[in-house]
Each structure stands twice: as C-alpha cells, then as structure tokens.
Amino acid sequence: MKRTIQFSFIFLLCFTSLLAQTSKQDLTLADKSMENKDYYNAFVNYKKLADAYPNNIEYLYKAAEASRLFNSFKNATTYYEQVLAHPDNNSYPLTGFWLGQVKQSQGDYNAASAAYKAYKSEKGSEDVYYGSLADKEIKACEWALQNVKNPVKGTTLTRLGESINSAYSDFGPAINGDDLFFFFLKI
C-alpha cells in the first residue's frame, strides 16, 4: 500500500513538472511570436494556456490581445469578456476599450458603444488619450447606427458568390493574367 502511494506521488510530481515545462515553452513561444508580430501563432499558444488555466488572467488577456491583433474578433470578444469578469480585471485597464473596438469591428455598434461608455465611466479618467478616443468611438458608433437605419438610397450591395466571397477573411487580391486571386485566413 505504501509503495503504491509513493509511486502515485512520484508519478503526479513528474506529470505536474512536465505540464509546467510545457506551459513555460508555450508561453515563451507565444511571447516570441507577439514580439515578431506573428499574432496568429501567438494566439494559438496563448489560447492553449488560457484554456488549460482559465483562471490565469494574464493568459486570458494575452489571448485576447493576440486574437484582436490578427483580426479574430470573435475570439477576442470571448477572452476580453473573460478578463472583465475576472476578479483581478484592474490589472488590465484597457480591456473594456479593446472590447469596444472588437465589437465595433464586428458591426455590433450598440454593444461597442456600451463597452466604450463602461470603459469611460470606470477607467476613462485614468488615461486621457483612451478616454477621449472612447468619446470619439462612441460618436462613430452613433453615426454608424444612424446610417444603418437610414442607408444611402440607390446603393445596392451584392454578394458575388462563393467563388469571390468565402466564409473566411479574404484579403490581398492579386491579378495573374486573366485570373484574380484572393488570399484568406482560415481559422
């Protein structure tokens, strides 16, 4: 019996050590990717850490930042909301502002405006630059909402079909002879 407990303890100790080492490697890779502006790979590694340690606010915030910077706004929203719900959210005072940015980028102007207003009331006086930028973005959201309700007459948007528009982030059009190529980011 004693031998089984010792074996279990040693196994647990080795397993915990291995997990810690893997986490440290993931964090190092993610930080280096961020430093090199490789936001996709940074996000992949921060996401691994955030999912493995959901109470670690640093991992949550870094996953949010990396996903925002490579324009994965849905992921950014999820992680920023988790940071805001965390008891230590004061460690990252711009979280509410960035949540407004990603909501605005998704066309959710009501939620974006609400996030900016919450940021302004809670943290806006701490940073004059972001406080005034939040004011500007609130006005931009109001303008966008007004224009969504009252679109310019005579303008028609038409989706060109699956051969042009994909479900992914299309970018970087290039012409080669008679062909038009688009690159896309598939997550």
mmCIF file of the C-alpha atoms, coordinates in Angstrom:
data_MODEL
# 
_entry.id   MODEL 
# 
loop_
_atom_site.group_PDB 
_atom_site.id 
_atom_site.type_symbol 
_atom_site.label_atom_id 
_atom_site.label_alt_id 
_atom_site.label_comp_id 
_atom_site.label_asym_id 
_atom_site.label_entity_id 
_atom_site.label_seq_id 
_atom_site.pdbx_PDB_ins_code 
_atom_site.Cartn_x 
_atom_site.Cartn_y 
_atom_site.Cartn_z 
_atom_site.occupancy 
_atom_site.B_iso_or_equiv 
_atom_site.pdbx_formal_charge 
_atom_site.auth_seq_id 
_atom_site.auth_comp_id 
_atom_site.auth_asym_id 
_atom_site.auth_atom_id 
_atom_site.pdbx_PDB_model_num 
ATOM 1   C CA . MET A 1 1   ? 0.000   0.000  0.000   1.00 0.00 ? 1   MET A CA 1 
ATOM 2   C CA . LYS A 1 2   ? 2.771   2.403  0.984   1.00 0.00 ? 2   LYS A CA 1 
ATOM 3   C CA . ARG A 1 3   ? 4.636   1.594  -2.214  1.00 0.00 ? 3   ARG A CA 1 
ATOM 4   C CA . THR A 1 4   ? 1.534   2.375  -4.337  1.00 0.00 ? 4   THR A CA 1 
ATOM 5   C CA . ILE A 1 5   ? 1.128   5.755  -2.647  1.00 0.00 ? 5   ILE A CA 1 
ATOM 6   C CA . GLN A 1 6   ? 4.815   6.567  -3.219  1.00 0.00 ? 6   GLN A CA 1 
ATOM 7   C CA . PHE A 1 7   ? 4.569   5.548  -6.871  1.00 0.00 ? 7   PHE A CA 1 
ATOM 8   C CA . SER A 1 8   ? 1.420   7.636  -7.321  1.00 0.00 ? 8   SER A CA 1 
ATOM 9   C CA . PHE A 1 9   ? 3.065   10.623 -5.675  1.00 0.00 ? 9   PHE A CA 1 
ATOM 10  C CA . ILE A 1 10  ? 6.177   10.344 -7.859  1.00 0.00 ? 10  ILE A CA 1 
ATOM 11  C CA . PHE A 1 11  ? 4.036   9.960  -10.982 1.00 0.00 ? 11  PHE A CA 1 
ATOM 12  C CA . LEU A 1 12  ? 1.965   13.021 -10.023 1.00 0.00 ? 12  LEU A CA 1 
ATOM 13  C CA . LEU A 1 13  ? 5.103   15.038 -9.320  1.00 0.00 ? 13  LEU A CA 1 
ATOM 14  C CA . CYS A 1 14  ? 6.638   14.121 -12.699 1.00 0.00 ? 14  CYS A CA 1 
ATOM 15  C CA . PHE A 1 15  ? 3.381   14.819 -14.537 1.00 0.00 ? 15  PHE A CA 1 
ATOM 16  C CA . THR A 1 16  ? 2.996   18.223 -12.858 1.00 0.00 ? 16  THR A CA 1 
ATOM 17  C CA . SER A 1 17  ? 6.593   19.086 -13.680 1.00 0.00 ? 17  SER A CA 1 
ATOM 18  C CA . LEU A 1 18  ? 6.046   18.100 -17.319 1.00 0.00 ? 18  LEU A CA 1 
ATOM 19  C CA . LEU A 1 19  ? 2.909   20.268 -17.533 1.00 0.00 ? 19  LEU A CA 1 
ATOM 20  C CA . ALA A 1 20  ? 4.741   23.243 -16.043 1.00 0.00 ? 20  ALA A CA 1 
ATOM 21  C CA . GLN A 1 21  ? 7.589   22.810 -18.507 1.00 0.00 ? 21  GLN A CA 1 
ATOM 22  C CA . THR A 1 22  ? 5.160   22.565 -21.455 1.00 0.00 ? 22  THR A CA 1 
ATOM 23  C CA . SER A 1 23  ? 3.324   25.683 -20.249 1.00 0.00 ? 23  SER A CA 1 
ATOM 24  C CA . LYS A 1 24  ? 6.595   27.579 -19.960 1.00 0.00 ? 24  LYS A CA 1 
ATOM 25  C CA . GLN A 1 25  ? 7.510   26.553 -23.521 1.00 0.00 ? 25  GLN A CA 1 
ATOM 26  C CA . ASP A 1 26  ? 4.080   27.621 -24.823 1.00 0.00 ? 26  ASP A CA 1 
ATOM 27  C CA . LEU A 1 27  ? 4.414   30.981 -23.074 1.00 0.00 ? 27  LEU A CA 1 
ATOM 28  C CA . THR A 1 28  ? 7.917   31.514 -24.469 1.00 0.00 ? 28  THR A CA 1 
ATOM 29  C CA . LEU A 1 29  ? 6.742   30.646 -27.994 1.00 0.00 ? 29  LEU A CA 1 
ATOM 30  C CA . ALA A 1 30  ? 3.699   32.886 -27.681 1.00 0.00 ? 30  ALA A CA 1 
ATOM 31  C CA . ASP A 1 31  ? 5.692   35.828 -26.331 1.00 0.00 ? 31  ASP A CA 1 
ATOM 32  C CA . LYS A 1 32  ? 8.267   35.477 -29.121 1.00 0.00 ? 32  LYS A CA 1 
ATOM 33  C CA . SER A 1 33  ? 5.502   35.309 -31.712 1.00 0.00 ? 33  SER A CA 1 
ATOM 34  C CA . MET A 1 34  ? 3.949   38.508 -30.324 1.00 0.00 ? 34  MET A CA 1 
ATOM 35  C CA . GLU A 1 35  ? 7.340   40.180 -30.363 1.00 0.00 ? 35  GLU A CA 1 
ATOM 36  C CA . ASN A 1 36  ? 7.712   39.205 -34.045 1.00 0.00 ? 36  ASN A CA 1 
ATOM 37  C CA . LYS A 1 37  ? 4.140   40.363 -34.802 1.00 0.00 ? 37  LYS A CA 1 
ATOM 38  C CA . ASP A 1 38  ? 3.135   36.807 -35.659 1.00 0.00 ? 38  ASP A CA 1 
ATOM 39  C CA . TYR A 1 39  ? -0.217  37.241 -33.961 1.00 0.00 ? 39  TYR A CA 1 
ATOM 40  C CA . TYR A 1 40  ? -1.789  34.040 -35.244 1.00 0.00 ? 40  TYR A CA 1 
ATOM 41  C CA . ASN A 1 41  ? 0.846   31.758 -33.702 1.00 0.00 ? 41  ASN A CA 1 
ATOM 42  C CA . ALA A 1 42  ? 0.894   33.894 -30.576 1.00 0.00 ? 42  ALA A CA 1 
ATOM 43  C CA . PHE A 1 43  ? -2.853  33.385 -30.263 1.00 0.00 ? 43  PHE A CA 1 
ATOM 44  C CA . VAL A 1 44  ? -2.603  29.623 -30.797 1.00 0.00 ? 44  VAL A CA 1 
ATOM 45  C CA . ASN A 1 45  ? -0.145  29.299 -27.909 1.00 0.00 ? 45  ASN A CA 1 
ATOM 46  C CA . TYR A 1 46  ? -1.875  31.807 -25.608 1.00 0.00 ? 46  TYR A CA 1 
ATOM 47  C CA . LYS A 1 47  ? -5.200  30.053 -26.290 1.00 0.00 ? 47  LYS A CA 1 
ATOM 48  C CA . LYS A 1 48  ? -3.642  26.736 -25.249 1.00 0.00 ? 48  LYS A CA 1 
ATOM 49  C CA . LEU A 1 49  ? -2.522  28.327 -21.995 1.00 0.00 ? 49  LEU A CA 1 
ATOM 50  C CA . ALA A 1 50  ? -5.788  30.200 -21.401 1.00 0.00 ? 50  ALA A CA 1 
ATOM 51  C CA . ASP A 1 51  ? -7.821  27.049 -21.984 1.00 0.00 ? 51  ASP A CA 1 
ATOM 52  C CA . ALA A 1 52  ? -5.565  24.991 -19.705 1.00 0.00 ? 52  ALA A CA 1 
ATOM 53  C CA . TYR A 1 53  ? -5.537  27.671 -16.970 1.00 0.00 ? 53  TYR A CA 1 
ATOM 54  C CA . PRO A 1 54  ? -8.870  29.533 -17.284 1.00 0.00 ? 54  PRO A CA 1 
ATOM 55  C CA . ASN A 1 55  ? -8.311  31.465 -14.038 1.00 0.00 ? 55  ASN A CA 1 
ATOM 56  C CA . ASN A 1 56  ? -4.975  32.906 -15.178 1.00 0.00 ? 56  ASN A CA 1 
ATOM 57  C CA . ILE A 1 57  ? -5.874  36.451 -16.201 1.00 0.00 ? 57  ILE A CA 1 
ATOM 58  C CA . GLU A 1 58  ? -2.508  37.032 -17.888 1.00 0.00 ? 58  GLU A CA 1 
ATOM 59  C CA . TYR A 1 59  ? -3.128  34.172 -20.329 1.00 0.00 ? 59  TYR A CA 1 
ATOM 60  C CA . LEU A 1 60  ? -6.700  35.330 -20.964 1.00 0.00 ? 60  LEU A CA 1 
ATOM 61  C CA . TYR A 1 61  ? -5.604  38.882 -21.694 1.00 0.00 ? 61  TYR A CA 1 
ATOM 62  C CA . LYS A 1 62  ? -2.724  37.828 -23.919 1.00 0.00 ? 62  LYS A CA 1 
ATOM 63  C CA . ALA A 1 63  ? -5.035  35.505 -25.883 1.00 0.00 ? 63  ALA A CA 1 
ATOM 64  C CA . ALA A 1 64  ? -7.463  38.415 -26.309 1.00 0.00 ? 64  ALA A CA 1 
ATOM 65  C CA . GLU A 1 65  ? -4.721  40.780 -27.469 1.00 0.00 ? 65  GLU A CA 1 
ATOM 66  C CA . ALA A 1 66  ? -3.208  38.331 -29.964 1.00 0.00 ? 66  ALA A CA 1 
ATOM 67  C CA . SER A 1 67  ? -6.600  37.471 -31.457 1.00 0.00 ? 67  SER A CA 1 
ATOM 68  C CA . ARG A 1 68  ? -7.551  41.166 -31.731 1.00 0.00 ? 68  ARG A CA 1 
ATOM 69  C CA . LEU A 1 69  ? -4.279  41.937 -33.473 1.00 0.00 ? 69  LEU A CA 1 
ATOM 70  C CA . PHE A 1 70  ? -4.820  39.268 -36.132 1.00 0.00 ? 70  PHE A CA 1 
ATOM 71  C CA . ASN A 1 71  ? -8.468  40.315 -36.502 1.00 0.00 ? 71  ASN A CA 1 
ATOM 72  C CA . SER A 1 72  ? -10.118 37.278 -34.972 1.00 0.00 ? 72  SER A CA 1 
ATOM 73  C CA . PHE A 1 73  ? -12.706 39.466 -33.294 1.00 0.00 ? 73  PHE A CA 1 
ATOM 74  C CA . LYS A 1 74  ? -14.979 36.654 -32.116 1.00 0.00 ? 74  LYS A CA 1 
ATOM 75  C CA . ASN A 1 75  ? -12.130 35.047 -30.152 1.00 0.00 ? 75  ASN A CA 1 
ATOM 76  C CA . ALA A 1 76  ? -11.002 38.444 -28.883 1.00 0.00 ? 76  ALA A CA 1 
ATOM 77  C CA . THR A 1 77  ? -14.516 39.176 -27.627 1.00 0.00 ? 77  THR A CA 1 
ATOM 78  C CA . THR A 1 78  ? -14.645 35.892 -25.741 1.00 0.00 ? 78  THR A CA 1 
ATOM 79  C CA . TYR A 1 79  ? -11.320 36.441 -23.998 1.00 0.00 ? 79  TYR A CA 1 
ATOM 80  C CA . TYR A 1 80  ? -11.846 40.150 -23.244 1.00 0.00 ? 80  TYR A CA 1 
ATOM 81  C CA . GLU A 1 81  ? -15.197 39.298 -21.648 1.00 0.00 ? 81  GLU A CA 1 
ATOM 82  C CA . GLN A 1 82  ? -13.482 36.647 -19.514 1.00 0.00 ? 82  GLN A CA 1 
ATOM 83  C CA . VAL A 1 83  ? -10.876 39.207 -18.432 1.00 0.00 ? 83  VAL A CA 1 
ATOM 84  C CA . LEU A 1 84  ? -13.599 41.699 -17.479 1.00 0.00 ? 84  LEU A CA 1 
ATOM 85  C CA . ALA A 1 85  ? -15.384 39.005 -15.448 1.00 0.00 ? 85  ALA A CA 1 
ATOM 86  C CA . HIS A 1 86  ? -12.164 38.088 -13.618 1.00 0.00 ? 86  HIS A CA 1 
ATOM 87  C CA . PRO A 1 87  ? -11.752 39.444 -10.048 1.00 0.00 ? 87  PRO A CA 1 
ATOM 88  C CA . ASP A 1 88  ? -8.321  40.917 -10.941 1.00 0.00 ? 88  ASP A CA 1 
ATOM 89  C CA . ASN A 1 89  ? -9.505  42.759 -14.064 1.00 0.00 ? 89  ASN A CA 1 
ATOM 90  C CA . ASN A 1 90  ? -7.997  46.034 -12.784 1.00 0.00 ? 90  ASN A CA 1 
ATOM 91  C CA . SER A 1 91  ? -4.617  44.647 -13.858 1.00 0.00 ? 91  SER A CA 1 
ATOM 92  C CA . TYR A 1 92  ? -5.627  45.309 -17.474 1.00 0.00 ? 92  TYR A CA 1 
ATOM 93  C CA . PRO A 1 93  ? -7.399  48.691 -17.533 1.00 0.00 ? 93  PRO A CA 1 
ATOM 94  C CA . LEU A 1 94  ? -7.779  48.915 -21.339 1.00 0.00 ? 94  LEU A CA 1 
ATOM 95  C CA . THR A 1 95  ? -9.789  45.695 -21.592 1.00 0.00 ? 95  THR A CA 1 
ATOM 96  C CA . GLY A 1 96  ? -13.133 47.494 -21.816 1.00 0.00 ? 96  GLY A CA 1 
ATOM 97  C CA . PHE A 1 97  ? -11.829 49.837 -24.505 1.00 0.00 ? 97  PHE A CA 1 
ATOM 98  C CA . TRP A 1 98  ? -10.487 46.944 -26.600 1.00 0.00 ? 98  TRP A CA 1 
ATOM 99  C CA . LEU A 1 99  ? -13.770 45.080 -26.166 1.00 0.00 ? 99  LEU A CA 1 
ATOM 100 C CA . GLY A 1 100 ? -15.488 48.131 -27.660 1.00 0.00 ? 100 GLY A CA 1 
ATOM 101 C CA . GLN A 1 101 ? -13.045 48.046 -30.583 1.00 0.00 ? 101 GLN A CA 1 
ATOM 102 C CA . VAL A 1 102 ? -13.683 44.386 -31.409 1.00 0.00 ? 102 VAL A CA 1 
ATOM 103 C CA . LYS A 1 103 ? -17.456 44.789 -31.052 1.00 0.00 ? 103 LYS A CA 1 
ATOM 104 C CA . GLN A 1 104 ? -17.315 47.815 -33.348 1.00 0.00 ? 104 GLN A CA 1 
ATOM 105 C CA . SER A 1 105 ? -15.217 45.870 -35.869 1.00 0.00 ? 105 SER A CA 1 
ATOM 106 C CA . GLN A 1 106 ? -17.926 43.192 -35.908 1.00 0.00 ? 106 GLN A CA 1 
ATOM 107 C CA . GLY A 1 107 ? -20.611 45.781 -36.633 1.00 0.00 ? 107 GLY A CA 1 
ATOM 108 C CA . ASP A 1 108 ? -22.220 45.419 -33.197 1.00 0.00 ? 108 ASP A CA 1 
ATOM 109 C CA . TYR A 1 109 ? -22.428 49.171 -32.637 1.00 0.00 ? 109 TYR A CA 1 
ATOM 110 C CA . ASN A 1 110 ? -24.796 49.042 -29.667 1.00 0.00 ? 110 ASN A CA 1 
ATOM 111 C CA . ALA A 1 111 ? -22.514 46.662 -27.748 1.00 0.00 ? 111 ALA A CA 1 
ATOM 112 C CA . ALA A 1 112 ? -19.435 48.630 -28.812 1.00 0.00 ? 112 ALA A CA 1 
ATOM 113 C CA . SER A 1 113 ? -20.951 51.897 -27.595 1.00 0.00 ? 113 SER A CA 1 
ATOM 114 C CA . ALA A 1 114 ? -21.922 50.253 -24.293 1.00 0.00 ? 114 ALA A CA 1 
ATOM 115 C CA . ALA A 1 115 ? -18.368 48.915 -23.848 1.00 0.00 ? 115 ALA A CA 1 
ATOM 116 C CA . TYR A 1 116 ? -16.851 52.337 -24.560 1.00 0.00 ? 116 TYR A CA 1 
ATOM 117 C CA . LYS A 1 117 ? -19.249 54.007 -22.127 1.00 0.00 ? 117 LYS A CA 1 
ATOM 118 C CA . ALA A 1 118 ? -18.444 51.430 -19.430 1.00 0.00 ? 118 ALA A CA 1 
ATOM 119 C CA . TYR A 1 119 ? -14.729 51.986 -20.043 1.00 0.00 ? 119 TYR A CA 1 
ATOM 120 C CA . LYS A 1 120 ? -15.199 55.763 -19.813 1.00 0.00 ? 120 LYS A CA 1 
ATOM 121 C CA . SER A 1 121 ? -17.105 55.571 -16.530 1.00 0.00 ? 121 SER A CA 1 
ATOM 122 C CA . GLU A 1 122 ? -14.722 53.075 -14.906 1.00 0.00 ? 122 GLU A CA 1 
ATOM 123 C CA . LYS A 1 123 ? -11.284 53.888 -16.336 1.00 0.00 ? 123 LYS A CA 1 
ATOM 124 C CA . GLY A 1 124 ? -11.627 56.873 -18.683 1.00 0.00 ? 124 GLY A CA 1 
ATOM 125 C CA . SER A 1 125 ? -10.175 59.380 -16.249 1.00 0.00 ? 125 SER A CA 1 
ATOM 126 C CA . GLU A 1 126 ? -7.047  57.252 -15.715 1.00 0.00 ? 126 GLU A CA 1 
ATOM 127 C CA . ASP A 1 127 ? -5.865  57.612 -19.322 1.00 0.00 ? 127 ASP A CA 1 
ATOM 128 C CA . VAL A 1 128 ? -6.797  60.861 -21.069 1.00 0.00 ? 128 VAL A CA 1 
ATOM 129 C CA . TYR A 1 129 ? -5.818  59.594 -24.526 1.00 0.00 ? 129 TYR A CA 1 
ATOM 130 C CA . TYR A 1 130 ? -8.011  56.469 -24.431 1.00 0.00 ? 130 TYR A CA 1 
ATOM 131 C CA . GLY A 1 131 ? -10.769 58.362 -22.631 1.00 0.00 ? 131 GLY A CA 1 
ATOM 132 C CA . SER A 1 132 ? -11.008 60.904 -25.457 1.00 0.00 ? 132 SER A CA 1 
ATOM 133 C CA . LEU A 1 133 ? -10.629 58.138 -28.059 1.00 0.00 ? 133 LEU A CA 1 
ATOM 134 C CA . ALA A 1 134 ? -13.560 56.324 -26.428 1.00 0.00 ? 134 ALA A CA 1 
ATOM 135 C CA . ASP A 1 135 ? -15.637 59.516 -26.791 1.00 0.00 ? 135 ASP A CA 1 
ATOM 136 C CA . LYS A 1 136 ? -14.742 59.661 -30.487 1.00 0.00 ? 136 LYS A CA 1 
ATOM 137 C CA . GLU A 1 137 ? -15.633 55.980 -30.974 1.00 0.00 ? 137 GLU A CA 1 
ATOM 138 C CA . ILE A 1 138 ? -18.977 56.399 -29.172 1.00 0.00 ? 138 ILE A CA 1 
ATOM 139 C CA . LYS A 1 139 ? -19.836 59.130 -31.698 1.00 0.00 ? 139 LYS A CA 1 
ATOM 140 C CA . ALA A 1 140 ? -18.663 56.879 -34.540 1.00 0.00 ? 140 ALA A CA 1 
ATOM 141 C CA . CYS A 1 141 ? -20.950 54.097 -33.286 1.00 0.00 ? 141 CYS A CA 1 
ATOM 142 C CA . GLU A 1 142 ? -23.889 56.516 -33.095 1.00 0.00 ? 142 GLU A CA 1 
ATOM 143 C CA . TRP A 1 143 ? -23.135 57.660 -36.664 1.00 0.00 ? 143 TRP A CA 1 
ATOM 144 C CA . ALA A 1 144 ? -22.930 54.045 -37.864 1.00 0.00 ? 144 ALA A CA 1 
ATOM 145 C CA . LEU A 1 145 ? -26.225 53.131 -36.176 1.00 0.00 ? 145 LEU A CA 1 
ATOM 146 C CA . GLN A 1 146 ? -27.907 56.135 -37.791 1.00 0.00 ? 146 GLN A CA 1 
ATOM 147 C CA . ASN A 1 147 ? -26.568 55.189 -41.212 1.00 0.00 ? 147 ASN A CA 1 
ATOM 148 C CA . VAL A 1 148 ? -27.580 51.554 -40.840 1.00 0.00 ? 148 VAL A CA 1 
ATOM 149 C CA . LYS A 1 149 ? -31.137 52.728 -40.117 1.00 0.00 ? 149 LYS A CA 1 
ATOM 150 C CA . ASN A 1 150 ? -31.115 55.233 -42.999 1.00 0.00 ? 150 ASN A CA 1 
ATOM 151 C CA . PRO A 1 151 ? -28.901 53.863 -45.783 1.00 0.00 ? 151 PRO A CA 1 
ATOM 152 C CA . VAL A 1 152 ? -27.979 55.967 -48.805 1.00 0.00 ? 152 VAL A CA 1 
ATOM 153 C CA . LYS A 1 153 ? -30.686 55.438 -51.426 1.00 0.00 ? 153 LYS A CA 1 
ATOM 154 C CA . GLY A 1 154 ? -29.579 53.977 -54.723 1.00 0.00 ? 154 GLY A CA 1 
ATOM 155 C CA . THR A 1 155 ? -26.773 51.911 -53.191 1.00 0.00 ? 155 THR A CA 1 
ATOM 156 C CA . THR A 1 156 ? -27.053 48.166 -53.525 1.00 0.00 ? 156 THR A CA 1 
ATOM 157 C CA . LEU A 1 157 ? -24.621 45.656 -52.049 1.00 0.00 ? 157 LEU A CA 1 
ATOM 158 C CA . THR A 1 158 ? -24.467 42.334 -53.821 1.00 0.00 ? 158 THR A CA 1 
ATOM 159 C CA . ARG A 1 159 ? -22.605 39.272 -52.647 1.00 0.00 ? 159 ARG A CA 1 
ATOM 160 C CA . LEU A 1 160 ? -20.610 37.940 -55.570 1.00 0.00 ? 160 LEU A CA 1 
ATOM 161 C CA . GLY A 1 161 ? -20.942 34.286 -54.622 1.00 0.00 ? 161 GLY A CA 1 
ATOM 162 C CA . GLU A 1 162 ? -18.679 31.594 -53.229 1.00 0.00 ? 162 GLU A CA 1 
ATOM 163 C CA . SER A 1 163 ? -16.077 31.966 -55.979 1.00 0.00 ? 163 SER A CA 1 
ATOM 164 C CA . ILE A 1 164 ? -15.325 35.530 -54.785 1.00 0.00 ? 164 ILE A CA 1 
ATOM 165 C CA . ASN A 1 165 ? -16.567 35.783 -51.186 1.00 0.00 ? 165 ASN A CA 1 
ATOM 166 C CA . SER A 1 166 ? -15.664 32.992 -48.801 1.00 0.00 ? 166 SER A CA 1 
ATOM 167 C CA . ALA A 1 167 ? -16.593 32.373 -45.192 1.00 0.00 ? 167 ALA A CA 1 
ATOM 168 C CA . TYR A 1 168 ? -13.040 33.377 -44.215 1.00 0.00 ? 168 TYR A CA 1 
ATOM 169 C CA . SER A 1 169 ? -11.150 36.668 -44.077 1.00 0.00 ? 169 SER A CA 1 
ATOM 170 C CA . ASP A 1 170 ? -10.397 37.374 -47.743 1.00 0.00 ? 170 ASP A CA 1 
ATOM 171 C CA . PHE A 1 171 ? -7.556  39.778 -48.423 1.00 0.00 ? 171 PHE A CA 1 
ATOM 172 C CA . GLY A 1 172 ? -4.631  40.522 -50.724 1.00 0.00 ? 172 GLY A CA 1 
ATOM 173 C CA . PRO A 1 173 ? -6.227  40.392 -54.166 1.00 0.00 ? 173 PRO A CA 1 
ATOM 174 C CA . ALA A 1 174 ? -3.715  39.815 -56.956 1.00 0.00 ? 174 ALA A CA 1 
ATOM 175 C CA . ILE A 1 175 ? -4.113  39.600 -60.719 1.00 0.00 ? 175 ILE A CA 1 
ATOM 176 C CA . ASN A 1 176 ? -2.270  36.986 -62.755 1.00 0.00 ? 176 ASN A CA 1 
ATOM 177 C CA . GLY A 1 177 ? -3.191  37.206 -66.407 1.00 0.00 ? 177 GLY A CA 1 
ATOM 178 C CA . ASP A 1 178 ? -6.971  36.983 -66.584 1.00 0.00 ? 178 ASP A CA 1 
ATOM 179 C CA . ASP A 1 179 ? -7.271  35.473 -63.098 1.00 0.00 ? 179 ASP A CA 1 
ATOM 180 C CA . LEU A 1 180 ? -7.978  37.295 -59.847 1.00 0.00 ? 180 LEU A CA 1 
ATOM 181 C CA . PHE A 1 181 ? -6.615  35.606 -56.733 1.00 0.00 ? 181 PHE A CA 1 
ATOM 182 C CA . PHE A 1 182 ? -7.541  36.257 -53.110 1.00 0.00 ? 182 PHE A CA 1 
ATOM 183 C CA . PHE A 1 183 ? -5.739  35.012 -50.070 1.00 0.00 ? 183 PHE A CA 1 
ATOM 184 C CA . PHE A 1 184 ? -7.670  34.094 -46.962 1.00 0.00 ? 184 PHE A CA 1 
ATOM 185 C CA . LEU A 1 185 ? -7.141  33.366 -43.304 1.00 0.00 ? 185 LEU A CA 1 
ATOM 186 C CA . LYS A 1 186 ? -8.799  30.125 -42.257 1.00 0.00 ? 186 LYS A CA 1 
ATOM 187 C CA . ILE A 1 187 ? -9.101  29.575 -38.515 1.00 0.00 ? 187 ILE A CA 1 
# 
